[in-house]
């Protein structure tokens, strides 16, 4: 997985950054991107696409990557912003913020599957880069662990949805919670299941309101007439 980095290091470059994003697909929570700059020659055993690793293994590798990296930058795009600009742009925006968060501009970017527009840094986009390129795999791991921890905190803020278990993905448990509770403030209303849950919630609220008004009319119409006191 180091072949591309080694070629760039051999050309004299020192700051080669791998970049990846996570959280485009979930129904809730932010999109998170990470940019990781490893020192020349650095190889961390076990680094690969974060999706191919267990949670425990990701946690262990996250600590090792953080201890050995020259620099790590994170970018976050919250759910409301994803709704506003769309998931594709949300992922690009998160990556740009991760790049901006690095203390020094890298000399070359290695990105999983995408090209980052409007930047002056040379870049290479690679399909399935998180499984083929060491620094991109490292970025995918730290981004995933970072986002999972954010979702665990959101689980405390919005109990009942199970964010700590499924990280906002559309699992059966999550969809059932959406049916029962309706969307939370950190759900993405532009995503179909969330939008439909919000529509059902709004329709139910309107129905209750209409029934309340109807019941109020019935009570008013069925009220007994006021008693008129008898005369002396």
N, CA, C and O of each residue as an XYZ file, in Angstrom:
928
protein
N       0.805     -1.227      0.000
C       0.000      0.000      0.000
C       0.834      1.273      0.000
O       0.284      2.367     -0.126
N       2.147      1.152      0.139
C       3.006      2.334      0.216
C       3.631      2.722     -1.117
O       4.396      3.685     -1.179
N       3.324      1.997     -2.176
C       4.043      2.207     -3.438
C       3.923      3.640     -3.929
O       4.921      4.227     -4.346
N       2.739      4.214     -3.892
C       2.550      5.566     -4.406
C       3.251      6.588     -3.517
O       3.914      7.497     -4.017
N       3.107      6.442     -2.199
C       3.802      7.356     -1.288
C       5.316      7.268     -1.483
O       6.004      8.288     -1.509
N       5.823      6.061     -1.620
C       7.270      5.891     -1.771
C       7.787      6.587     -3.023
O       8.878      7.157     -3.013
N       7.009      6.543     -4.102
C       7.411      7.229     -5.328
C       7.439      8.744     -5.119
O       8.340      9.424     -5.612
N       6.453      9.271     -4.390
C       6.412     10.704     -4.123
C       7.539     11.115     -3.175
O       8.173     12.151     -3.376
N       7.784     10.316     -2.155
C       8.904     10.610     -1.240
C      10.237     10.566     -1.990
O      11.109     11.408     -1.773
N      10.384      9.585     -2.868
C      11.634      9.451     -3.628
C      11.875     10.652     -4.542
O      13.016     10.964     -4.883
N      10.785     11.326     -4.936
C      10.926     12.510     -5.790
C      11.335     13.745     -5.000
O      11.560     14.811     -5.574
N      11.429     13.600     -3.691
C      11.847     14.716     -2.849
C      10.747     15.346     -2.028
O      11.014     16.244     -1.229
N       9.503     14.892     -2.206
C       8.397     15.453     -1.415
C       8.427     14.895      0.004
O       8.753     13.728      0.221
N       8.083     15.748      0.962
C       8.064     15.345      2.366
C       6.642     15.286      2.927
O       6.316     14.403      3.721
N       5.810     16.223      2.513
C       4.463     16.322      3.085
C       3.433     15.771      2.089
O       2.855     16.515      1.296
N       3.224     14.473      2.150
C       2.235     13.791      1.314
C       1.051     13.449      2.208
O       1.212     12.746      3.206
N      -0.129     13.934      1.863
C      -1.323     13.740      2.700
C      -2.290     12.770      2.044
O      -2.607     12.898      0.861
N      -2.754     11.806      2.812
C      -3.873     10.969      2.395
C      -5.154     11.557      2.935
O      -5.181     12.087      4.046
N      -6.223     11.466      2.153
C      -7.485     12.095      2.559
C      -8.662     11.179      2.245
O      -8.710     10.535      1.198
N      -9.607     11.139      3.178
C     -10.835     10.358      2.964
C     -11.937     10.967      3.797
O     -11.677     11.694      4.756
N     -13.188     10.663      3.423
C     -14.334     11.109      4.201
C     -15.217      9.946      4.545
O     -15.227      8.928      3.854
N     -15.973     10.104      5.636
C     -16.915      9.084      6.087
C     -18.232      9.769      6.436
O     -18.274     10.963      6.734
N     -19.302      8.987      6.391
C     -20.582      9.505      6.849
C     -21.435     10.164      5.788
O     -22.314     10.959      6.123
N     -21.207      9.862      4.509
C     -22.074     10.411      3.466
C     -23.433      9.709      3.468
O     -24.459     10.347      3.233
N     -23.444      8.419      3.727
C     -24.668      7.637      3.635
C     -25.620      7.695      4.819
O     -26.819      7.508      4.613
N     -25.171      7.941      6.042
C     -26.074      7.899      7.197
C     -27.225      8.890      7.107
O     -27.160      9.890      6.392
N     -28.272      8.583      7.847
C     -29.454      9.436      7.896
C     -29.310     10.561      8.905
O     -30.117     11.490      8.915
N     -28.298     10.489      9.750
C     -28.134     11.486     10.811
C     -26.659     11.720     11.082
O     -25.805     10.897     10.752
N     -26.382     12.873     11.698
C     -25.015     13.198     12.066
C     -24.239     13.842     10.938
O     -24.761     14.008      9.835
N     -22.984     14.211     11.209
C     -22.180     14.952     10.236
C     -21.455     14.055      9.251
O     -21.325     12.849      9.463
N     -20.988     14.659      8.176
C     -19.946     14.074      7.330
C     -18.611     14.522      7.917
O     -18.445     15.691      8.266
N     -17.671     13.606      8.024
C     -16.354     13.916      8.579
C     -15.283     13.499      7.579
O     -15.344     12.406      7.015
N     -14.311     14.366      7.365
C     -13.156     14.039      6.529
C     -11.894     14.178      7.362
O     -11.849     14.940      8.328
N     -10.871     13.433      6.973
C      -9.574     13.532      7.628
C      -8.479     13.600      6.575
O      -8.575     12.974      5.520
N      -7.445     14.362      6.875
C      -6.229     14.406      6.070
C      -5.076     13.997      6.982
O      -4.900     14.565      8.059
N      -4.297     13.018      6.550
C      -3.218     12.465      7.369
C      -1.902     12.584      6.614
O      -1.782     12.123      5.479
N      -0.914     13.208      7.254
C       0.438     13.299      6.710
C       1.335     12.379      7.534
O       1.545     12.617      8.724
N       1.855     11.347      6.916
C       2.770     10.421      7.583
C       4.211     10.791      7.218
O       4.457     11.297      6.123
N       5.157     10.547      8.114
C       6.559     10.836      7.779
C       7.057      9.886      6.699
O       6.591      8.750      6.618
N       7.994     10.329      5.869
C       8.528      9.448      4.820
C       9.011      8.117      5.393
O       9.720      8.067      6.398
N       8.603      7.045      4.720
C       8.993      5.711      5.134
C       8.116      5.081      6.184
O       8.336      3.928      6.555
N       7.119      5.805      6.680
C       6.276      5.282      7.765
C       5.285      4.251      7.224
O       4.550      4.515      6.272
N       5.280      3.094      7.838
C       4.299      2.059      7.522
C       3.725      1.538      8.823
O       4.470      1.097      9.698
N       2.408      1.584      8.960
C       1.730      1.143     10.172
C       1.011     -0.162      9.866
O       0.088     -0.196      9.052
N       1.431     -1.218     10.512
C       0.888     -2.544     10.236
C      -0.608     -2.583     10.516
O      -1.068     -2.136     11.567
N      -1.357     -3.120      9.567
C      -2.801     -3.293      9.754
C      -3.652     -2.209      9.150
O      -4.872     -2.361      9.089
N      -3.057     -1.109      8.697
C      -3.839     -0.013      8.111
C      -4.434     -0.466      6.782
O      -3.740     -0.997      5.915
N      -5.727     -0.241      6.650
C      -6.460     -0.541      5.418
C      -7.788      0.209      5.486
O      -8.006      1.017      6.389
N      -8.655     -0.058      4.548
C      -9.983      0.558      4.545
C     -10.659      0.319      5.893
O     -10.751     -0.820      6.352
N     -11.133      1.398      6.527
C     -11.728      1.291      7.864
C     -12.922      0.348      7.896
O     -13.203     -0.264      8.926
N     -13.635      0.224      6.762
C     -14.830     -0.634      6.732
C     -14.465     -2.110      6.863
O     -15.316     -2.930      7.208
N     -13.200     -2.454      6.587
C     -12.767     -3.845      6.670
C     -12.236     -4.204      8.053
O     -11.754     -5.317      8.261
N     -12.321     -3.266      9.002
C     -11.762     -3.478     10.335
C     -12.857     -3.464     11.387
O     -13.883     -2.805     11.220
N     -12.635     -4.191     12.467
C     -13.560     -4.161     13.591
C     -13.430     -2.832     14.328
O     -12.430     -2.129     14.179
N     -14.435     -2.492     15.119
C     -14.385     -1.252     15.894
C     -13.155     -1.224     16.803
O     -12.461     -0.212     16.896
N     -12.899     -2.346     17.467
C     -11.760     -2.406     18.377
C     -10.442     -2.200     17.636
O      -9.566     -1.482     18.118
N     -10.297     -2.822     16.472
C      -9.067     -2.685     15.709
C      -8.899     -1.254     15.212
O      -7.785     -0.732     15.199
N      -9.990     -0.618     14.803
C      -9.910      0.784     14.379
C      -9.430      1.676     15.522
O      -8.614      2.575     15.318
N      -9.940      1.422     16.714
C      -9.544      2.226     17.875
C      -8.046      2.100     18.137
O      -7.372      3.094     18.406
N      -7.534      0.886     18.058
C      -6.106      0.665     18.297
C      -5.273      1.374     17.229
O      -4.299      2.056     17.544
N      -5.663      1.207     15.971
C      -4.910      1.826     14.880
C      -5.023      3.350     14.914
O      -4.075      4.050     14.559
N      -6.171      3.861     15.336
C      -6.338      5.307     15.463
C      -5.271      5.875     16.401
O      -4.652      6.895     16.098
N      -5.061      5.217     17.530
C      -4.046      5.690     18.459
C      -2.652      5.649     17.866
O      -1.858      6.566     18.078
N      -2.346      4.594     17.125
C      -1.019      4.486     16.532
C      -0.820      5.514     15.424
O       0.249      6.116     15.315
N      -1.844      5.713     14.608
C      -1.742      6.712     13.533
C      -1.523      8.103     14.123
O      -0.680      8.860     13.641
N      -2.279      8.436     15.162
C      -2.143      9.752     15.785
C      -0.752      9.949     16.382
O      -0.209     11.053     16.351
N      -0.179      8.876     16.924
C       1.134      9.009     17.560
C       2.271      9.119     16.546
O       3.336      9.651     16.861
N       2.049      8.622     15.336
C       3.134      8.593     14.358
C       2.978      9.602     13.223
O       3.940      9.874     12.504
N       1.807     10.147     13.057
C       1.580     11.093     11.962
C       2.307     12.412     12.214
O       2.452     12.846     13.357
N       2.753     13.030     11.147
C       3.314     14.382     11.223
C       2.208     15.391     11.502
O       2.400     16.344     12.258
N       1.048     15.174     10.886
C      -0.082     16.086     11.065
C      -1.370     15.367     10.683
O      -1.379     14.485      9.824
N      -2.464     15.767     11.346
C      -3.801     15.275     11.019
C      -4.756     16.468     11.052
O      -4.733     17.259     11.995
N      -5.578     16.594     10.040
C      -6.611     17.621     10.013
C      -7.976     16.990      9.836
O      -8.122     16.011      9.104
N      -8.973     17.545     10.501
C     -10.347     17.053     10.392
C     -11.256     18.147      9.840
O     -11.060     19.330     10.118
N     -12.243     17.743      9.062
C     -13.271     18.654      8.569
C     -14.642     18.068      8.841
O     -14.857     16.869      8.661
N     -15.563     18.902      9.270
C     -16.901     18.459      9.648
C     -17.949     19.283      8.900
O     -17.846     20.507      8.816
N     -18.947     18.607      8.366
C     -20.116     19.266      7.775
C     -21.344     18.693      8.465
O     -21.648     17.508      8.329
N     -22.045     19.541      9.206
C     -23.183     19.081      9.997
C     -24.392     18.747      9.117
O     -24.447     19.107      7.940
N     -25.355     18.051      9.722
C     -26.505     17.540      8.973
C     -27.272     18.641      8.258
O     -27.655     18.472      7.100
N     -27.502     19.764      8.926
C     -28.278     20.842      8.297
C     -27.568     21.383      7.061
O     -28.209     21.747      6.075
N     -26.238     21.432      7.123
C     -25.482     21.903      5.961
C     -25.497     20.875      4.833
O     -25.534     21.238      3.657
N     -25.467     19.587      5.195
C     -25.605     18.537      4.180
C     -26.932     18.698      3.442
O     -26.987     18.591      2.217
N     -28.002     18.957      4.199
C     -29.313     19.172      3.576
C     -29.275     20.362      2.617
O     -29.906     20.338      1.561
N     -28.549     21.376      2.986
C     -28.546     22.608      2.196
C     -27.722     22.479      0.920
O     -28.110     23.014     -0.118
N     -26.574     21.766      0.984
C     -25.669     21.768     -0.175
C     -25.598     20.432     -0.897
O     -24.985     20.354     -1.961
N     -26.204     19.377     -0.357
C     -26.287     18.007     -0.866
C     -25.088     17.174     -0.404
O     -24.032     17.730     -0.101
N     -25.241     15.852     -0.347
C     -24.178     14.991      0.209
C     -22.860     15.039     -0.559
O     -21.791     15.014      0.050
N     -22.923     15.109     -1.900
C     -21.694     15.164     -2.675
C     -20.878     16.397     -2.318
O     -19.681     16.306     -2.044
N     -21.534     17.544     -2.325
C     -20.842     18.778     -1.963
C     -20.447     18.779     -0.492
O     -19.434     19.370     -0.117
N     -21.241     18.121      0.335
C     -20.901     18.018      1.749
C     -19.588     17.277      1.966
O     -18.768     17.677      2.792
N     -19.395     16.186      1.212
C     -18.146     15.445      1.307
C     -16.960     16.268      0.854
O     -15.911     16.248      1.498
N     -17.109     16.992     -0.247
C     -16.026     17.842     -0.750
C     -15.719     18.968      0.224
O     -14.559     19.312      0.448
N     -16.768     19.538      0.801
C     -16.581     20.620      1.768
C     -15.842     20.117      3.005
O     -14.955     20.800      3.516
N     -16.202     18.927      3.490
C     -15.523     18.356      4.654
C     -14.041     18.124      4.348
O     -13.188     18.372      5.200
N     -13.734     17.654      3.148
C     -12.338     17.419      2.782
C     -11.561     18.732      2.684
O     -10.404     18.806      3.095
N     -12.195     19.757      2.143
C     -11.516     21.059      2.061
C     -11.226     21.577      3.477
O     -10.156     22.134      3.720
N     -12.145     21.404      4.387
C     -11.921     21.850      5.757
C     -10.822     21.031      6.438
O     -10.046     21.568      7.228
N     -10.755     19.736      6.131
C      -9.668     18.911      6.675
C      -8.328     19.391      6.158
O      -7.355     19.458      6.910
N      -8.271     19.724      4.876
C      -7.044     20.260      4.294
C      -6.652     21.565      4.975
O      -5.487     21.760      5.324
N      -7.613     22.454      5.164
C      -7.349     23.746      5.798
C      -6.920     23.590      7.255
O      -6.239     24.459      7.799
N      -7.318     22.480      7.889
C      -6.982     22.259      9.300
C      -5.547     21.774      9.506
O      -5.056     21.773     10.635
N      -4.869     21.363      8.438
C      -3.471     20.944      8.571
C      -2.591     22.157      8.882
O      -2.826     23.242      8.351
N      -1.591     21.984      9.730
C      -0.732     23.133     10.073
C       0.094     23.642      8.904
O       0.439     24.823      8.869
N       0.422     22.780      7.943
C       1.146     23.184      6.749
C       0.449     22.595      5.524
O      -0.097     21.493      5.578
N       0.473     23.331      4.436
C      -0.130     22.841      3.196
C       0.700     21.660      2.690
O       1.919     21.785      2.564
N       0.076     20.524      2.397
C       0.844     19.390      1.878
C       1.361     19.661      0.465
O       0.849     20.517     -0.257
N       2.376     18.913      0.107
C       2.951     19.054     -1.236
C       2.229     18.196     -2.264
O       2.333     18.440     -3.466
N       1.501     17.194     -1.793
C       0.713     16.351     -2.695
C      -0.408     15.713     -1.888
O      -0.220     15.315     -0.738
N      -1.583     15.623     -2.515
C      -2.758     14.998     -1.896
C      -3.079     13.685     -2.596
O      -3.074     13.602     -3.824
N      -3.357     12.661     -1.797
C      -3.862     11.383     -2.299
C      -5.280     11.230     -1.753
O      -5.484     11.191     -0.540
N      -6.255     11.145     -2.655
C      -7.661     11.197     -2.246
C      -8.392      9.960     -2.736
O      -8.147      9.462     -3.835
N      -9.301      9.475     -1.890
C     -10.104      8.318     -2.251
C     -11.197      8.728     -3.231
O     -12.183      9.353     -2.838
N     -11.027      8.382     -4.496
C     -12.070      8.426     -5.527
C     -12.467      9.806     -6.028
O     -13.184      9.898     -7.024
N     -12.036     10.872     -5.388
C     -12.501     12.198     -5.782
C     -11.343     13.122     -6.101
O     -10.193     12.865     -5.746
N     -11.684     14.208     -6.783
C     -10.750     15.310     -6.984
C     -11.310     16.523     -6.256
O     -12.491     16.846     -6.381
N     -10.461     17.181     -5.506
C     -10.888     18.346     -4.737
C     -10.727     19.591     -5.601
O      -9.604     19.927     -5.978
N     -11.815     20.284     -5.925
C     -11.721     21.423     -6.852
C     -11.159     22.679     -6.183
O     -11.195     22.827     -4.962
N     -10.645     23.565     -7.012
C     -10.256     24.915     -6.584
C      -9.191     24.930     -5.505
O      -9.257     25.742     -4.582
N      -8.207     24.043     -5.607
C      -7.060     24.093     -4.711
C      -5.784     24.078     -5.558
O      -5.779     23.599     -6.691
N      -4.720     24.606     -4.990
C      -3.457     24.693     -5.723
C      -2.525     23.524     -5.431
O      -1.403     23.492     -5.935
N      -2.965     22.579     -4.639
C      -2.117     21.449     -4.261
C      -2.234     20.349     -5.317
O      -3.354     19.984     -5.675
N      -1.144     19.812     -5.824
C      -1.226     18.654     -6.729
C      -1.930     17.501     -6.037
O      -1.734     17.282     -4.842
N      -2.746     16.763     -6.774
C      -3.525     15.696     -6.155
C      -3.689     14.521     -7.105
O      -3.626     14.657     -8.327
N      -3.901     13.372     -6.498
C      -4.164     12.148     -7.241
C      -5.385     11.483     -6.631
O      -5.413     11.203     -5.433
N      -6.402     11.229     -7.459
C      -7.605     10.533     -7.003
C      -7.502      9.067     -7.399
O      -7.142      8.747     -8.532
N      -7.815      8.186     -6.472
C      -7.703      6.754     -6.732
C      -8.983      6.036     -6.310
O      -9.428      6.168     -5.170
N      -9.572      5.279     -7.232
C     -10.727      4.459     -6.908
C     -10.321      3.411     -5.879
O      -9.291      2.752     -6.021
N     -11.135      3.265     -4.850
C     -10.847      2.370     -3.726
C      -9.474      2.673     -3.116
O      -8.740      1.773     -2.708
N      -9.161      3.950     -3.068
C      -7.880      4.360     -2.523
C      -7.692      3.980     -1.078
O      -6.563      3.744     -0.646
N      -8.794      3.912     -0.296
C      -8.660      3.555      1.123
C      -8.180      2.121      1.307
O      -7.658      1.776      2.367
N      -8.352      1.274      0.281
C      -7.881     -0.107      0.358
C      -6.549     -0.305     -0.364
O      -5.939     -1.368     -0.250
N      -6.092      0.707     -1.104
C      -4.901      0.544     -1.944
C      -3.729      1.432     -1.537
O      -2.580      1.127     -1.857
N      -4.015      2.535     -0.828
C      -2.985      3.523     -0.510
C      -2.911      3.709      1.001
O      -3.922      3.958      1.659
N      -1.718      3.587      1.534
C      -1.525      3.542      2.982
C      -2.061      4.792      3.684
O      -2.795      4.684      4.667
N      -1.706      5.949      3.194
C      -2.105      7.177      3.887
C      -3.606      7.448      3.762
O      -4.205      8.044      4.657
N      -4.213      7.012      2.654
C      -5.671      7.157      2.532
C      -6.357      6.205      3.505
O      -7.336      6.579      4.150
N      -5.850      4.974      3.617
C      -6.393      4.052      4.602
C      -6.295      4.613      6.007
O      -7.230      4.482      6.797
N      -5.149      5.249      6.332
C      -4.990      5.866      7.651
C      -6.022      6.972      7.865
O      -6.594      7.096      8.948
N      -6.255      7.775      6.822
C      -7.255      8.846      6.923
C      -8.657      8.281      7.135
O      -9.441      8.830      7.909
N      -8.970      7.184      6.448
C     -10.297      6.592      6.611
C     -10.502      6.088      8.038
O     -11.606      6.175      8.575
N      -9.447      5.564      8.651
C      -9.559      5.036     10.013
C      -9.777      6.156     11.024
O     -10.698      6.082     11.838
N      -8.937      7.199     10.982
C      -9.093      8.256     11.984
C     -10.394      9.025     11.776
O     -11.000      9.481     12.746
N     -10.835      9.176     10.519
C     -12.116      9.836     10.270
C     -13.270      9.014     10.831
O     -14.191      9.566     11.433
N     -13.224      7.707     10.638
C     -14.287      6.836     11.134
C     -14.344      6.839     12.655
O     -15.427      6.945     13.231
N     -13.198      6.726     13.312
C     -13.175      6.725     14.776
C     -13.649      8.074     15.312
O     -14.411      8.127     16.277
N     -13.201      9.160     14.689
C     -13.618     10.499     15.097
C     -15.135     10.644     14.997
O     -15.779     11.145     15.919
N     -15.702     10.202     13.870
C     -17.150     10.344     13.693
C     -17.920      9.435     14.643
O     -18.944      9.843     15.189
N     -17.445      8.216     14.847
C     -18.132      7.313     15.775
C     -18.205      7.912     17.175
O     -19.206      7.751     17.873
N     -17.150      8.600     17.580
C     -17.158      9.232     18.902
C     -18.138     10.401     18.950
O     -18.811     10.614     19.959
N     -18.215     11.149     17.865
C     -19.224     12.210     17.793
C     -20.629     11.631     17.917
O     -21.469     12.177     18.633
N     -20.884     10.529     17.222
C     -22.215      9.921     17.258
C     -22.530      9.358     18.631
O     -23.688      9.370     19.049
N     -21.520      8.865     19.345
C     -21.754      8.383     20.709
C     -22.189      9.533     21.610
O     -23.034      9.347     22.487
N     -21.623     10.717     21.404
C     -22.051     11.876     22.198
C     -23.468     12.311     21.811
O     -24.263     12.700     22.667
N     -23.773     12.241     20.514
C     -25.135     12.584     20.089
C     -26.157     11.597     20.642
O     -27.317     11.955     20.850
N     -25.736     10.364     20.881
C     -26.615      9.365     21.476
C     -27.060      9.802     22.866
O     -28.187      9.522     23.276
N     -26.179     10.486     23.590
C     -26.531     11.001     24.913
C     -27.450     12.209     24.806
O     -28.343     12.392     25.633
N     -27.229     13.030     23.788
C     -28.057     14.226     23.611
C     -29.453     13.890     23.095
O     -30.426     14.565     23.433
N     -29.547     12.838     22.271
C     -30.831     12.456     21.653
C     -31.063     10.961     21.878
O     -30.930     10.167     20.948
N     -31.405     10.582     23.094
C     -31.567      9.144     23.392
C     -32.769      8.551     22.666
O     -33.729      9.246     22.334
N     -32.686      7.256     22.434
C     -33.797      6.539     21.810
C     -33.546      6.139     20.370
O     -34.185      5.216     19.866
N     -32.618      6.823     19.693
C     -32.356      6.507     18.293
C     -31.271      5.439     18.122
O     -31.221      4.766     17.093
N     -30.418      5.285     19.111
C     -29.351      4.290     19.017
C     -28.147      4.751     18.225
O     -27.455      3.928     17.625
N     -27.876      6.066     18.207
C     -26.757      6.591     17.418
C     -25.428      5.930     17.796
O     -24.563      5.739     16.941
N     -25.268      5.585     19.064
C     -24.026      4.962     19.493
C     -23.826      3.574     18.930
O     -22.700      3.082     18.877
N     -24.917      2.930     18.506
C     -24.844      1.572     17.959
C     -24.646      1.575     16.452
O     -23.819      0.827     15.930
N     -25.396      2.406     15.755
C     -25.383      2.338     14.280
C     -24.777      3.572     13.617
O     -24.682      3.628     12.391
N     -24.362      4.567     14.418
C     -23.689      5.768     13.896
C     -24.538      6.542     12.880
O     -24.002      7.270     12.044
N     -25.848      6.381     12.957
C     -26.729      7.139     12.073
C     -27.114      6.438     10.797
O     -27.921      6.962     10.031
N     -26.554      5.251     10.540
C     -26.906      4.515      9.323
C     -28.345      3.994      9.414
O     -28.915      3.888     10.500
N     -28.914      3.673      8.257
C     -30.324      3.301      8.181
C     -30.593      1.854      8.545
O     -31.117      1.099      7.726
N     -30.251      1.458      9.743
C     -30.514      0.095     10.209
C     -31.987     -0.061     10.563
O     -32.731      0.918     10.633
N     -32.393     -1.304     10.783
C     -33.778     -1.566     11.186
C     -34.090     -0.854     12.500
O     -35.156     -0.258     12.652
N     -33.158     -0.919     13.445
C     -33.344     -0.262     14.745
C     -33.536      1.244     14.559
O     -34.406      1.851     15.184
N     -32.722      1.829     13.701
C     -32.809      3.274     13.477
C     -34.121      3.654     12.795
O     -34.773      4.621     13.191
N     -34.503      2.902     11.783
C     -35.749      3.213     11.076
C     -36.955      3.054     11.986
O     -37.913      3.820     11.884
N     -36.918      2.068     12.875
C     -38.001      1.898     13.838
C     -38.074      3.092     14.784
O     -39.163      3.566     15.108
N     -36.910      3.579     15.227
C     -36.893      4.745     16.107
C     -37.429      5.981     15.396
O     -38.129      6.794     16.001
N     -37.104      6.125     14.119
C     -37.644      7.245     13.344
C     -39.172      7.186     13.279
O     -39.846      8.211     13.371
N     -39.708      5.972     13.118
C     -41.168      5.809     13.086
C     -41.793      6.240     14.415
O     -42.838      6.890     14.439
N     -41.141      5.870     15.511
C     -41.718      6.140     16.836
C     -41.508      7.578     17.293
O     -42.410      8.187     17.868
N     -40.323      8.120     17.039
C     -39.933      9.393     17.631
C     -39.958     10.563     16.658
O     -39.987     11.722     17.071
N     -39.947     10.254     15.356
C     -39.773     11.309     14.379
C     -38.315     11.760     14.342
O     -37.514     11.311     15.161
N     -37.960     12.632     13.413
C     -36.565     13.056     13.276
C     -36.094     13.919     14.442
O     -36.876     14.660     15.038
N     -34.812     13.813     14.755
C     -34.161     14.672     15.742
C     -33.546     15.866     15.012
O     -33.545     15.894     13.781
N     -33.025     16.848     15.742
C     -32.362     17.986     15.089
C     -31.104     17.624     14.310
O     -30.630     18.430     13.510
N     -30.549     16.427     14.524
C     -29.319     16.045     13.811
C     -29.604     15.071     12.677
O     -28.672     14.512     12.100
N     -30.867     14.858     12.350
C     -31.204     14.038     11.190
C     -31.147     14.882      9.911
O     -31.313     16.101      9.945
N     -30.910     14.207      8.791
C     -30.809     14.865      7.488
C     -32.169     14.802      6.792
O     -32.568     13.762      6.269
N     -32.858     15.917      6.796
C     -34.235     15.948      6.298
C     -34.319     15.764      4.791
O     -35.397     15.480      4.268
N     -33.212     15.918      4.087
C     -33.227     15.720      2.637
C     -33.147     14.247      2.257
O     -33.316     13.912      1.085
N     -32.892     13.358      3.217
C     -32.809     11.924      2.949
C     -34.202     11.310      3.053
O     -34.950     11.607      3.985
N     -34.547     10.453      2.093
C     -35.902      9.939      1.958
C     -36.538      9.409      3.234
O     -37.617      9.879      3.594
N     -35.933      8.454      3.942
C     -36.570      7.920      5.150
C     -36.821      8.984      6.214
O     -37.825      8.928      6.924
N     -35.924      9.940      6.327
C     -36.096     11.003      7.322
C     -37.204     11.953      6.880
O     -38.048     12.347      7.685
N     -37.200     12.312      5.621
C     -38.238     13.203      5.107
C     -39.620     12.576      5.284
O     -40.568     13.253      5.685
N     -39.731     11.275      4.983
C     -41.039     10.618      5.133
C     -41.457     10.544      6.600
O     -42.638     10.690      6.916
N     -40.502     10.320      7.489
C     -40.826     10.293      8.920
C     -41.297     11.666      9.388
O     -42.223     11.764     10.193
N     -40.662     12.729      8.888
C     -41.077     14.084      9.249
C     -42.469     14.385      8.710
O     -43.275     15.030      9.380
N     -42.747     13.915      7.498
C     -44.075     14.136      6.918
C     -45.143     13.392      7.705
O     -46.228     13.927      7.936
N     -44.845     12.154      8.122
C     -45.812     11.403      8.933
C     -46.054     12.105     10.274
O     -47.188     12.190     10.746
N     -44.982     12.601     10.872
C     -45.112     13.293     12.148
C     -45.963     14.551     11.999
O     -46.821     14.830     12.836
N     -45.719     15.308     10.926
C     -46.493     16.531     10.693
C     -47.963     16.210     10.434
O     -48.854     16.901     10.928
N     -48.212     15.140      9.646
C     -49.596     14.754      9.350
C     -50.315     14.313     10.612
O     -51.486     14.633     10.814
N     -49.604     13.572     11.463
C     -50.209     13.114     12.713
C     -50.534     14.307     13.605
O     -51.592     14.343     14.233
N     -49.624     15.288     13.663
C     -49.865     16.472     14.487
C     -51.056     17.260     13.961
O     -51.862     17.764     14.745
N     -51.175     17.371     12.637
C     -52.313     18.090     12.060
C     -53.612     17.361     12.347
O     -54.646     17.977     12.603
N     -53.539     16.011     12.298
C     -54.730     15.231     12.593
C     -55.187     15.409     14.022
O     -56.382     15.543     14.284
N     -54.244     15.412     14.946
C     -54.591     15.622     16.350
C     -55.180     17.012     16.554
O     -56.145     17.196     17.296
N     -54.569     17.994     15.873
C     -55.074     19.358     16.005
C     -56.491     19.465     15.469
O     -57.352     20.103     16.075
N     -56.726     18.823     14.308
C     -58.070     18.878     13.720
C     -59.083     18.179     14.611
O     -60.200     18.665     14.790
N     -58.688     17.018     15.179
C     -59.601     16.303     16.072
C     -59.888     17.121     17.320
O     -61.002     17.112     17.845
N     -58.857     17.834     17.792
C     -59.054     18.675     18.966
C     -60.052     19.780     18.705
O     -60.911     20.064     19.540
N     -59.938     20.407     17.536
C     -60.893     21.463     17.187
C     -62.290     20.905     17.037
O     -63.267     21.522     17.464
N     -62.384     19.709     16.414
C     -63.693     19.085     16.207
C     -64.332     18.738     17.541
O     -65.521     18.982     17.746
N     -63.549     18.170     18.448
C     -64.064     17.827     19.766
C     -64.489     19.070     20.520
O     -65.487     19.062     21.241
N     -63.720     20.144     20.347
C     -64.095     21.395     21.010
C     -65.416     21.916     20.489
O     -66.229     22.422     21.263
N     -65.648     21.799     19.174
C     -66.927     22.231     18.602
C     -68.064     21.390     19.139
O     -69.133     21.910     19.456
N     -67.831     20.057     19.246
C     -68.877     19.179     19.747
C     -69.249     19.536     21.171
O     -70.425     19.553     21.534
N     -68.221     19.826     21.984
C     -68.496     20.162     23.376
C     -69.291     21.451     23.478
O     -70.191     21.593     24.306
N     -68.921     22.407     22.592
C     -69.644     23.683     22.627
C     -71.084     23.496     22.198
O     -71.991     24.081     22.790
N     -71.308     22.668     21.152
C     -72.662     22.475     20.635
C     -73.512     21.658     21.585
O     -74.732     21.823     21.624
N     -72.884     20.777     22.355
C     -73.671     19.901     23.232
C     -73.805     20.434     24.630
O     -74.402     19.776     25.483
N     -73.262     21.624     24.898
C     -73.339     22.184     26.255
C     -74.793     22.470     26.599
O     -75.577     22.922     25.764
N     -75.128     22.195     27.855
C     -76.486     22.446     28.306
C     -76.751     23.946     28.346
O     -75.859     24.717     28.700
N     -77.981     24.382     27.983
C     -78.301     25.820     28.049
C     -78.242     26.330     29.487
O     -78.495     25.586     30.435
N     -77.911     27.583     29.629
C     -77.852     28.159     30.983
C     -79.242     28.157     31.594
O     -80.239     28.407     30.916
N     -79.289     27.874     32.872
C     -80.576     27.892     33.588
C     -81.034     29.316     33.790
O     -80.259     30.196     34.162
N     -82.321     29.523     33.534
C     -82.908     30.859     33.757
C     -83.661     30.816     35.082
O     -84.582     30.014     35.239
N     -83.298     31.634     36.005
C     -83.959     31.578     37.342
C     -85.452     31.873     37.193
O     -85.879     32.715     36.402
N     -86.206     31.148     37.980
C     -87.649     31.365     37.962
C     -87.977     32.719     38.620
O     -87.308     33.160     39.554
N     -88.969     33.318     38.126
C     -89.392     34.563     38.720
C     -90.103     34.340     40.034
O     -90.535     33.224     40.321
N     -90.231     35.385     40.841
C     -90.921     35.297     42.137
C     -92.398     35.069     41.933
O     -93.148     34.968     42.904
